Amino acid sequence: MDKFSQVGNQEIAVVESLYQEYLKNPENLDESWRAFFKGFELARANFKSTESAIDGSKIDKEFAILNLIHGYRQRGHLFTKTNPVRARRQYSPTLDIENFGLQKSDLETVFQAGNNIGIGPAKLKDIVAHLEATYCNSIGVEYVFMRNPDVIHWLQEKMESSKNSQEFTIEDRKHIFYHLKLAVGFENFIHKKFVGQKRFSLEGAETLIPALDAVIEQGAKLGIEEFVIGMAHRGRLNVLANIMKKPYEYIFKEFYGTEYEEDISLGDVKYHLGFENEVTSDTGKKIKLSLMPNPSHLEAVSTLVQGMSRSRIESLYDGEYGKLAPIVIHGDAAIAAQGVVYEVIQMSQLNGYKTGGTIHLVINNQVGFTTNYLDARSSTYCTDVAKVTRSPVFHVNGDDVEAMIYTIELAMEFRQKFHSDVFIDILCYRKYGHNEGDEPRFTQPLLYKSISSHKNPRDIYAEKLVEKGIFSKVDTKSEIKTFDEFLSSKYKESEKIEKLKIKKFLIEEYKDFQVAQKTDFSKSIKTGVVREKLIEIAAKINYVPEDQKFFNKINRIISDRRMMILDDRLDWAMAELLAYGTLLEEGHPVRISGQDSERGTFAHRHASFVVEDAAEKYFPLKNISKSQAPFHIYNSLLSEYGVMGFEYGYAMAQPNALTVWEAQFGDFNNVAQVIIDQYITSADEKWGLMNNLVLFLPHGYEGQGPEHSSARIERFLSLAANSNIQVIVPTTPANMFHLLRRHLKWEVRLPLIVFTPKSLLRHPLVSCTLEELAEEHFREVIDDNRVTPASVKQLVFTSGRLYYDLIKKRVDVGDNSTAIVRVEQLYPLPKKQIQFILKKYKKAERIVWAQDEPENMGAWPFISRKLSDIPFEVVARSESGSPAGGLMKQHNLRLEKLLQSIFNEKVLA
């Protein structure tokens, strides 16, 4: 801690000396102290303008009060009345005036320092009262750690001028009560009607509903046209009913329904379902609301919220952040401990991922399942992660609904002005256990003794309105009873519903696409591009501005690529770039994101070129033509979970675009396993959710050790069912070209898992011609055109880069009787094409499945299960818990053993 952090309890003379040092070296202080001394200067100016003489002791007092003001701004949040059900922890030193060199005898004295908080010269008691009302009542705020003085000043002016007590009209207060009536009444009705059933109620945090209503209304006034919302299960049904306007009868039916409509095969529990709707604000403005479907994995949905928000901001609002705002609703235990929260917040100001600021609301019920908050984090607050991006944090008493409304409206205004995240920590409680069947008194007896006698926010506010003469007790009881009767009528309507219906998400965006059927994979579609167009686009890809200087090796790359076109011998990178270029020219946006994606982990792609001696970059694919679709490629932060989830959300909102997440090495996908398991492979069956995200996972056994060899093909194949994903291992540049184009040209939208090569990127045999790109299509199975079917005694099926080792070995041993067939599409498995191959080589005496991976990994476990009627002999590395060995020599010996077991003397004889 530096000496500037210790001023609070020092003599006033020290303040003066520090001020002199501030004048010499202001950069040595953080923004909170700069703001303090700006106030210091303001007070000094006031002293000089005062006609009456001020003695030295009073000047010292003025400085002391400035220090007191700074103390409230910096530490007032520690001494608030924000906890509705238990006493706050004690912090020292306190904000007592004695700790700042002041005495009770000073309370009646008028001081100029009142100018610093906008109330003019004022008695010390009034200054303290103003500071208490602003910083230590139902709202606490952390903001002086922020580094932008303009932002700090804006917040100070907003808060200190209002005393945190916006004047609400009678109609405003009736409106607030209306939403509390909905929130509390909904929970009470379900609790009585569906006794003991899980619903993860909002009880104890019902002020969330009027808060969300207020942020929508305030957003509408400030230009917002759409909100994308993510939240966990706590309170979700209440939000669906009272904010999203999902019909009550549909929610009630989900408690006792027995069957879904035919278009959803499995479905999900009611408190995971998403919903979208268009609502009308009080001012008559139409606002689109999207509540993202979510799994039980806390905070996973926050990644999708950011991605979908960015996607819609770009595609619908021309990049204008002020038109759409993300809202993420957290739990206190989750925001404090789930690592993906940090990943998402680190993304918030990055060019490739920013969304113009997120409203973060924390339902802080002070317990995580059964874990006390003191055991759930080391930080003071659950929201301390906000300081990573220097975002303001408001801590609000969940029982004070007017304080909540004031705060959320200020937060929305802040977001729109500064396009930065803002956090609101709603201090509340959870009336029951983790779910309604859980007994919380086992682990939190004192807390739940307090909660059991605590009034709900509706009743607390009703009493306030009765005191103010806005309602009578009869009025409030009548309002509550009328709503309960309304819910009873909706329950009766639910009994008439025969089958549950899960409303599809993003209906308008996906109206032109169909649910994938097995027949969709039995025929190839046209994906070729005429030769002249390929040459034209290649010329644009292989061009850099002549008036800009680039690194010499970049010029070499461009020269080599131009020669490829002339020689008609394209490598992997050229075919891949042409796939992007042709899609862009045809109106399909392309977005690629991942660690080192611009250059490519293995320096093959070079989609951007850095101008020498400058930070500027040139992107050839952004310069294909004036009418092309947008192209974006980003080197991501070092995150897999957060970025993959972001790209999944991005892809969801633009089904007509190619959205790619690329792993630096394929095995890194397991850091994002939650996104793969809970969304990519299962979202269709749970929520009827289509998505066409592409994963590029570099995969291949080349002696690089256990961490960078396998992208875990076996895991994706174990999750493949009912045409939910595509699993592809392409081995030629032409097949990669057609694969990417097929992905957007057919009428289904499925996630595409591509196990991309490493060594094959520069392998001399891995090339293609322009004719292959123009005339061919994606080939699910690639037959062997180098053998005569009648002479084949051994038929080897394989997948991936092992093929090139096999054909080399075949040449080395002089084998003419082995056919080597590549299965490029592992799922959906092209069984008819495989059966055709078997008939073609019907004289084969031995049928082999060969793979690089250990026998218990790779494609074999899947192939052996799905093609059990084929008498395969598997040739693979020995079963292992680790994907590969660590020594190159051992790798080569195992590879040679594998090859020898295929090309052995018995077969060749």
N, C-alpha and C positions, 0 to 999 in steps of 0.2 A: 504493500500500500504506500503510495507516494504522499508527500506532505500535504498536497492539496486535498486529499481525501480525509484529512484529520481536523479540518477547520472547526467542525461543529462544537467542540468543547474547548477551544483555545481562546486566549484573550483577544479582544477586538484589535489591539495593536498589531497582532499577527496578520489580521485581515488586510490592514493597510499596507503592510510590507509585501504580502503576497500580491496585492493589486499592482504594486510597483513592478514586481517581477512579471506579472501578466502583461503589462505595457511593453516590456522589453521582449518577451518570448511567448506570445499568445498561443503558438502552436504546441507548446508543452502541455497545455491543459486540454481535457476533453470538453465536449460541447456543454456539458452540464455546468462546468465552472466558467466557461466563457459566458454562458447565459447569466450566471450569477453576477459576474463583474459588469455585464451590460446593465443589469439592474443597479449595481453599485454606481455606475457612471450616471445613470438617470437620477438617482437620489442626490448625487453630488451636484448635478446641474440644478436640481430643485433648491438645494441649499444656497447656491450662488445667487439664484433669482429671488430668494426671500429677503425682504427689506429689513426685517428685524434681525438683530444679531443672534446667532446661535452659539451657545457656549460649547467648549470642546467636549464636555461630557455628553451633551445631547447628540453631538455628531457621532460619538462612539455608540450611543444607543441606536441611532439611525442605522449604522453599519451592522449592529447586532440584529436589528429587525430584518435587514436584507438577508442576513445569514439564516435567520429563522424562516423567512419565506422560502429560501432555497431548501432548507431542511424539510419543509412540508412538501415541496415539489418533488424532492428526491426520495423521501422516506415516508411520506404521509400514508402510502398504501399499506404500511406495516401496522397502522393503528386505526384501521377502519372498523365500521360496524357491519361487516359484510357476511358474517357467518350466522345463518338463521337458527342453527340448532346446537351449537356449542361455542364455548369461549375461544377466542383466538389465542395463539401462542404469544408469549410476552417477548418483546424486543427491547434492547437498550443500546444506546441511550434513548430516552423518550424525547418527545417534542415539547416537554415542559419548558416554559420560557426561562426558567432558572438555568437550564443547560446552555443557554445562549447569552448569558451575561445580563439578563433582564430580571426585574423584580416585580412582585405583585403591585408595588406602589407605582409602577410605570403604566399600569393598565388604563388609567384615565387620562394619560398624556397623549396629545395629538402628535403624530409623527408624519413626516413627508414620505416615508417609505410606503405608505398606502398607495401612492401613485404607481408603484411597481406592480400592483395587482389590480389596477384599474378602478379603485374606489376613491382616489384622491387622498389628500391629507386626512388622516383618521386616527381615532384613539386606538391604542394598542389592543384593547379588548375587542374592538370591532375588526381589526386586522386579523386577530386570532380567530374570531368567530367566522370570518369570511374564509379563512384558510381551512378551518375545521369543516365547514359546509362543503367546500370544494373538494378537499382531498381525504377527509377522514369520516365521511358519513356512510351512505349505502354504496358508494362507489369509491374504489381505490384505483389509482392509475400509475403505471410505470411508463415513463416516456423520456426522462432527462438523459438517459443513456444514448439516445439517438444523436447522430452526428451532424444532422442538417439543422442549422439554427433557424431557418425559415419554417421548417416543420415543427420544431419545438415551440417557436413563437406562436404559430397558428393554433396549436393545441392549447397553449397557455391562455391565449386570448379567448378561445371558445369556452374553455372550462371556467376560468376565473371571472369572466363577465357574466356568466349565467348562474353561478353558485350551484351548479348541478340540479337546478330545480326549475325546469321548463314549466311555464304556466300552461296547464292543460285546461281546455274549455270543458263545459259540461258535456258536450257531445263527444269530445275526445275521451272523457272518462267513461261514458256509457259504452263507447266503442271498445275500450280496453276491457271493461267488465264482460261485454259480449263474448270476447275471445277467451277470457278465463272461464266463462260459463261453459263454452264448448269443450275446452280442454279438460276441466275437472269433471264435467258431466259425462263425457265420453268414457273416461276411465272408470268412474263409479258405475256406470251402466254395465260395462263389460265385466267388471268385478262381480257384480251381482248375477249377471246372466250366465257367465261361463266360469263357474266357481273352480278355482284351482288350475285353470288352463294357463299355459305360458302366454304372456303377451308383452313382457318386458315393459311395464307401464312407465308412464312419464310422471307418476305421482310424486310430488315433492319438487318437481321442476316444471310445473305447468306454465310458468311465465315464458317458456320457450315459444309457445304458440302466439301470444300477442307480440312477442319480439320478432318472430318471423313475419307476421303480418306487417309489422312496422317497417322492417327492412325492405319488404316488397313495395310498400306504399312510398317510402322515402326514395327508394331506387327509381321508381316510376317517375317521381317528380324531378329526379336528377338525370333522366335520360336513359335509364336502363330499360331494355326491351325483353331481356331473358335472364333467368337465373338457372344455373346448374347446381344441384344440391347433392351432397353425399353425407350419409350418416349411418351409424350402426343400428342395432336393433332397439336400443333403449328409446322409447317414445316414438318409434317409427309409425306405428299404427295411428297414433294421434296426429302426426304430421300428415300422413296420407289422407286422413279423414278431414281435418280441419284447415289445412293449408293447401294441399294438392287437390282437395275436393273429390277424392275418390268416393263413390257412393257408399254410404254407411252399410246398405244392405249387402254389398259385395264383401265388405270386410267381415260382417257378421257371418255370412255363409262360409267363409274360410275357416271359421272355428268348428264347424260341424259337417262340412261338405265331404263327400266320399269319392268324387270322380271329376276329372278335368275334361274339358273339351278335347277333341281328338288331336289338335295341333300342338299340344304340349305332352311329351311322353312321361316325364317324371314330376316336373314342377318343383316347388320349394315351399318352405314354411312361410306363413303369411307376413312375418316381420322381416323378410329379406327381399320382398318384391319391390320392383321399381314402378314408376308411374310418371306419365307426362300429361300435362293439361295446359289449357290457356285460361287464365283468370282475368277478371276485370278489376282494376284498382278503383278506389273510391272516386278518383278523378275521371274515370271512364276510359283509362288507358288499358290496352290489351297487353298482358305480360305472359310470356311462355315460361312454364316451370317444368323442369325435368328432375325427378328424384331417381338417382341411379340405383339399379339393383345391386345388392351387396351380399357377400358371404358373412359368416360369423368371424372371419379373420379381421380383427379390428384394424382400422386405418387403411386396409387394402383399397377401399373404394376411393380414397382421397386422391390416389394417383390417376384414376380414370376421370375423376371430376376435372382435374387440371388439363388432361389431354383432350377431353371432349370440349371443354371451354375454349381452349386454344384453337381447336379445329373449326369450331363454329364462328369464333371471332374472325378467323381468316377467310372462311368460305362464305359467310353470310353478312358480315359486318365490315368487310374491307379493312380488317386489322384494327378497327376502332374499339379499344378496350372499354370505353365508356358505355357501350351498348349491352354488354353481357358481364355478369359477375358470378364467380363461383362462391358457393357457401359450403363449408365443411363443418359438420357438427361432430365433435369429439367427446369421448369420455375422459375423465381426469386421469385415470390409471393408464389409458391407452396413449394419450398424447405425451405423457411423461416418459413412457418406456418403450413404445414401439419404434424401432429404428427407422422405419419407412417414413415416419413423420419428419425426421431430420432430412432425409433424402428429398422429400417433396418441398420442404421449405428452402433447401439449398437451390432448388430449381427455379424458385419463384422470381428471381431477377435475371435469369440467364436468357439471352436472346432467343434461343431455340425453344424455350419452355415457358416464358412468362405469360401470365394471363391478365395482367393489369391489376392484380391485388385480389386476395381471397378474404372473405369474411369468415373468420374462425370462431365458432361458438363452442364453448366447453360446458357440457352438462357435468358439473363438478359435484357429484354426490358423496365425495370424500371417502369413498371406499371402492376397491377394485375386487369384485366378487366377494371375497371375505377378507381381503387384505386391507388393513388400516393404511391411510394415506402416508403415515410416518414411515411405514415399511415399503411403500411403493415408489419412493423417489428420494434422491439425495438433495435435490434442489429445493429452494424455498417454496416455489410455486410449480404447479404442474405445467404452466405455460412458459417456463423459462427458456424453452427452445426458441421462443419468439425473438430473443435477443440476438440470435444468429444473424438475422436480417434487419436488426434494429427496428422492429415493428412495435407499435404501441400496444400495451396490454391494459385492459380494463377489468377490474375485479368487482363484481356486482352482487349485491344481496338478492338471492332468488325470490325472496318474499316481497321485495319492493318493486312492483311491476312498473311504476312510473319511472324509477331510476333505470330500469331495464330498457324502457322505451327511449328515454333520453339518450342512453349510451349507444343503442344500436343505430339510432338516427345519426348521431355524431360519427359513428364508425363508418356508416355508409357514405356520409359526406366526405370523410377523410379518404376513403378508398377512391372515390370519384375524382378527388382533387389531386392526390399524390400517386395513384395507381400502385399502391403498396398494400401488403397484408396488414390486417388488424385483428387482434385477438380479444375476445370477450369471455372472461372466466365467470360463469354463472354459479355462484356458491349456493348450493341447494342440498337436497338429501334424497335418498331413495326410500320410499315408504315401506316397501317390502324387501325381501332378500333379492339375490341376483335375478331370480324369477319368482313368480307368485307361489311356487311350491317350496321355496327355500326358506329356512328358518334363520334369520339374521342374528337372533339373540344368542346363538351358540358362540359367535365370535365377536359381536359388538353389543354387549348388553347395555352399557351406559348410553351409547348413542341412540339405541332404539327405545330406550326408556324415555328419552327426550322426544324422539320422533312420534311416539305413540300418542302423545297428548298435544301435538303441534297442529295448529289449524292450517288448512290448505290455502294457497295464495288467493283463490277465489273468495273464500270466506273472509280472509283478512282484508281484501280490497272492498268487499261488500260493506264491512263495518266502517271503513273509511268513507265510503260514499254516503252511508247513512248519517255519519257525523256531519258531513258537509251539506246534508239536506238534498242531495241529488236523487237518492232513492229512500224509500222507507223499507223497513224490514219485510213488510208484506210484499213490496215490489220485488225484492231480490228473491224471496222464496217462490213467488209466482213465476219469475223468469226461469228459475232452476227447474221447477215442476213442469213447466211447459216444454222445456227442452227434453226432459226425461220422457215425457209422453211422446214427443216426436221420435225419439230413438226407439221406443217400443213399436211405433208404427213401421219404422224401417226394418225392425227385426221380423215383423210379420211379412213384409215384402220379401225378405230374404228366404223365407220358407217356400216361396213360389219358384225360386231359382233351381233348375234341375241339375245343371253341371257348373262347376267352377270355371271361370274364364280368367286367364292371365292376359291382361291387355298387353299387346305387343309394344315394344319400346321403339321410338323413332319410326312410326308407321309411315309417314310421308316419305322419309328418306329411303325406305326399303320396299316401297310399293311395287317397284319394277323387278324385284328379285324373288326367286322362289326357294322353297325349302329343298335342300339337297336330297336327291333320290339316288339309289344305286345306278339307275340307268344313265345318270349324268356323267358317269365315269367310264361308260362302256364305248363311248365314241369320242373321237378327237375333233376339235373345232379348228377352224381356219385361223391361223395366227401369223402367217407369212406377211412380209412387207415387200413391195416391188423393189427390185434392185436399184433403180434410179433414185428412189426416195432414200434408201439406205446409204447410198454414196453421198447424197446431198446432206443428210444429217451427220454422217461421219466427218464431212468437211467442216461442219460447225463444231463438232466435238474436238477435232484436231486443229484448233485454231486458238491463238492467243494474240491479243492486240499488239501490233508492231510498235506502238509508241510507248509501251511499258516494258521495263527490263525484268527478266525472270532469271532465276538460277539456271546455270548452264545445263544441268541434268534435266531440267524441265523441257528445255528445247530438244534434248535428245529423246525424251519420251514422246513428244509431239511428232518428231521426225520418224521414230520407229512405228508409230501408229499410222501415219500416212503411208508408210511403206507396206504395212499389213494390207491396207485397202488395195494398193497397186498390185501386190503379190497374190491377193485373194486368199490370204491365210490369216484368219483372225484369231487372236487369243481370247482367253476367258474375259478379261477386262473389257476388250473392245466389243464383244458380243453383249455383255451386260450393259455397258453404256448405251449401245444402240437400242436395247430393249427400253431403257428409260427414255431415250430421245424420241423414239417412235411413239411411245405412249403419250409423252408430253405434246407432241405435234398433233395427236388425235384428240386432245382435250382432257386427258387424265392427269390430274396433279400427282406429283411424286414427292414423297418425303422419306428420307433415310436418316436414322439417328442411331448412334452407338459410339462406343469408345473408339476413337481413331477412324471413324467411318469415312471421313473426307478422303484421306489418303488410302485407307484400308490397313488393317493390322499387318498385312504382308506386302504392303506397298504396291498393290496391283491396280487400285482403282483410280487414284489421282483425279477425283471429281472437282477439286479446286486447286488453283495454282496461286501461291503467294508471290506478290510482287516483291522483287528484291529491294532491300533497304526500306520497306514500308510494311504496314500492317494490313494493307489492302489485299483482297483476294479476287481472283477472276474465276467464275464458274461457267465453263462452256455450256453446260446443260441449261443455264438460265438464258442462253443467247441462241437458241435454235431458230426461233422465228418470233415475229411480233405477235402472232396469234396463239402462241403455245400456252399450255397450262403452266401454273406455277411449279417451280422446282426448288426444293429445300433439302439441304443435307447438313447435318450438325454433328460435330464431335461432342458427345454428351459428357456430363460429369461422370465421375467414377462410381456409377450406380447401375445396378441391374434391375432390382425390384421396382424402384421408383420410375425408372425410365421405361421399362417394358410396360408397366401399367399405364403410364402416360400415353405411350404409342397405341396401346389397345384402345384407350378412350378416344384418341385422335382418329384412329381408323373407324371406330364405331360411327362417328358423325359424318364421315365422308366415304360411303361405300363405292363411289366411282373413282376413288383415288388409290394409288399404290402407296401403302404405308409400311415401312420396313424398320424393324428393330434388329440391329446386328450386334452379336456378341463379339467381344475381342477374341476370345477363344470359346468354342462351343460349350465346354463344361461349365462356363460361368452362368449358363441359363438357370442352374439349380439355385442360385441366389434369389431368383425370382420365381421359385416354385409355386408360391401362392397364386400368382397371376396365371400360371400355366394350369394349375389344378382347378382353381375356383372360377376362372373366367374362360380362358382360351379353349379348353377341352370340354367344359361342362355347361357353359352359359346357355347354349341352345336348348338342351334338355331341361334345364331348370327354369329358364325365363323366356324361351323362344327368341333368344338374342342372336342375331347374325353379326358377323364381324369378319373382315378379310385381312387382318394383320398378318404380315409376313415376318417370320423369324429366320435370320441368317445365322446358322450355327456352324462355324468352322470345325470340321471333323476329319480325322484321318490318322492312321497309325504310321508315324514316321520317326519313331525313336526319340520323341521329345519328352518322354516320361508320363507318369500317370495323370497329371493334371491337364495336359493340353493335347491329349490324343482323342478322347471320346467325348462327344456331345450327348451321349446317353440315348442312342436310338431306342433302346429297349424300353425306356421309361415312356416315351411318347407313344410307342406302339401298344404299351399296356393300357394307355388311356384312350386309344382309338376305338370308336364304336359308333354304329348308326350314322356313318358318314359325317362325323363331327369335325374332322380335321383332314388335312392332306399331309402326308409324310413323304418327302422326296429326297433322293440322293442322286443329283445329276452328275454325269461324268463327261459331258461334252458342252462346249460353249453354245452350240446351237440349241441343245435341249434347255439350257438355262434361259436363253433368249425366248424361246417359245413358252416355257413355263411361266415366266413373268407376264407375258402378254396374255396367255390363256387365263391367268388369274383374274384379269379384268374384263375379258371378252365373253366369258360364259355367264349364264344367268343365275348362278349361285354365288353366295358370299360365305366362304369358309376360311378359317385360319390356315395359313400355309407354312409348314415347317420345312425349311430347306437346309439340309446338311451340306454346307458348301465346302469346297476343297481348299487345301493349303498348297501342297507341293504341285498339284495339278495346274495351279494358276500359271506356271511357267514350264510345264512338261512339254517336251518337243512333239509328242503325239497328240496333245490336247489342243486342237485347233478346228476351225470350221471355215466354210466358204460362204460367200454372199448368197450363192444359190441355195444353200441349206437354210439360210434365214428367210429367203424369199419364197421358197417352194414347199418346205416341209412344215411339220407341226410338232407339238410335244409328243415324244414317244415314251409311253409308260414302260415298255419292255424293248430293249435293243437286241435284236438277234445277231448271231455271228455270221457275217457274210464272207468269211475266209475259209470255210470248210464245205465239203460236199456232204449233204445230209446222209446219203447212203453209206458213207464210210465212217460215220461217227459211232464210236463205241462208248464214249464217256461224255455225258452232258453235265456241264458245270453251270449252275446258277450262282450269281454273285451280285454284289451291290457296292458301289463306291470305288475308291481308288485302287483296291486290290486287283481290279480287272487289269490294270496296266502291268502289274507284276506278273499276273497269270499269262498274259499274251507274250510277254518277254520270255518267260520260262518255257512256254510252248515252243517258241522259236529256238531257244537255246538247246532244247533236247530233241528237236526235230520231230515233234508230235504233229501228226495230221489227222488224228482220230478223236480229238477232244474239241467239242463245241463249247464256247464260253458265252453265256447269255447274261446280259445285265438287266436286273429288275430296278428300274429307276424310280418307279412309284411303289413304295412299300404299303401305303394306305391312301385311299381304298385299294386293296390288293387286286390287281388286274388278272383275275383267275382265268378268264376266257383266253386271254393272250398266252398265259402260261400253259394252258391245256393245248393250245394250238402248237406251241413249241414242242411239247412232249410228243404230239402226234407226228410232227415233222421229223423228229429224231427218234422214231419208234424203235430203231435197232440198237439204241444205246443200252449197254449192259450195266452201266453204273450211272446213277444220278446223284449229283453232289450239290450240297449247299455249302459254299465257301465264303468265309468272312474273316476279316482282320481281327475282330473283337473276340474276347473269351467266349466260350460256348454258352455261358449263362447270361451273356449280354448281346448287344447288337440285335440284328433282325431274327436270329435263329429261334428264340423262344416263341416269337409270334408266328414265324413261318411254319414251325413244326406243329403248332396248334391249328392254324388255319388251312394248311395243306397236308393234313395228316394222312390223306389217302395216297400221297406220292411217296414212294420208298426212298426218301432222301438219306444219304449218308452225309453227316455233317463233318466238315473240316474247318476247325477253328483253333484258336489258342486254348490252352487248358483253362478250366473254370477257375475263377479268381474273384476275390473281393475287391481288388484294385484293378482298374481298367487296363493298365499297362505297366511294363517294367521301367526302371530308371536308367539302364545302361544301354548305349547304342549297340554294343557288341551282342548283348543278350537279345535285344530286339531283332537284330539281323539273323541270329541263329534260329529264333522262333519262327521268323518269317520263312526262312529257308526250309525248316522242318515242315511247315504248313504246305509250301509249294511242292516239296518232295512227296508228301502224302497224296497229292493229286496226280502228279506226273511220275508215278512209280513204274517199275519194270513190268508188273503184271498187266497193267492197263495198256502199256505200249506194245506188249508182245503180240 
